[in-house]
């Protein structure tokens, strides 16, 4: 990870700590309740202007992973992929045990 610190010191568009801040911002964002994520998606979030946009943070992490050695990129990708996996989890199914799943009603024509 010292390679990331060196990268942050040598690039004029990065400041020391930007990558770790981006990891934290992305991790915090994906662990929000799904309803908050939908609200951010539909209406935006005014806090992003002062506290950082999590999508820009994720994009920055992609740039950092491309700029460092394969070994460091692999280490960073391992950390970032945990948060990516949380964000990409499917929503819980609506057909909960004990409830009848919605399906075609009797007499409906077949789909297709």
Secondary structure as GFF3:
##gff-version 3
##sequence-region A 1 112
A	DSSP	alpha_helix	2	10	.	.	.	ID=ss1
A	DSSP	alpha_helix	18	30	.	.	.	ID=ss2
A	DSSP	alpha_helix	34	43	.	.	.	ID=ss3
A	DSSP	alpha_helix	47	51	.	.	.	ID=ss4
A	DSSP	alpha_helix	54	67	.	.	.	ID=ss5
A	DSSP	alpha_helix	70	87	.	.	.	ID=ss6
###
